[in-house]
Amino acid sequence: MQRPPHPKAPGLDAGVDEEMIGMLVDRFYAAVRRDEILGPVFEARIQDWDDHLEKLRAFWSSVVLMTGSYKGRPMPVHLAIEEISKEHFARWLDLFGKTALAVCPPAAASLFIDRAGRIAESLQMGISLHRGDNSVLHMPRERATGTSE
């Protein structure tokens, strides 16, 4: 069930709606599944892609439209992925940024890219603290722009 956006949601000013979120999520995860670095990580864990994509649409709706439609806990899911590294986050951010720039108008793409960078940073911090190391810390923010270095 879709919930209406919060009146102060950052996505409203950027022109984001549920249709745009759906296009971004669907196109991005199609690219992830084909990716040689990320694809195997996802394919080993996702049995029902339709369900997973629906959760991700709800996640991004909650992030940029403040709908509150996502009820999951991303940190434990990411903590369980033993092989996750800063290279995985860098690749994810690069693909996400490129997809956002291809699918969304500039203001919306900028918003999605900014939020993706913040989320990745938070997940990396949590993983590093959990592992007691810094193996996934210190992702340069410029990697979240959708441009390769």
Secondary structure, 3 states (H helix, E strand, C coil): CCCCCCCCCHHHHCCCCHHHHHHHHHHHHHHHHHCCCCHHHHHCCCCCHHHHHHHHHHHHHHHHCCCCCCCCCHHHHHHCCCCCCHHHHHHHHHHHHHHHHHHCCHHHHHHHHHHHHHHHHHHHHHHHHHHCCCCCCCCCHHHHHCCCC
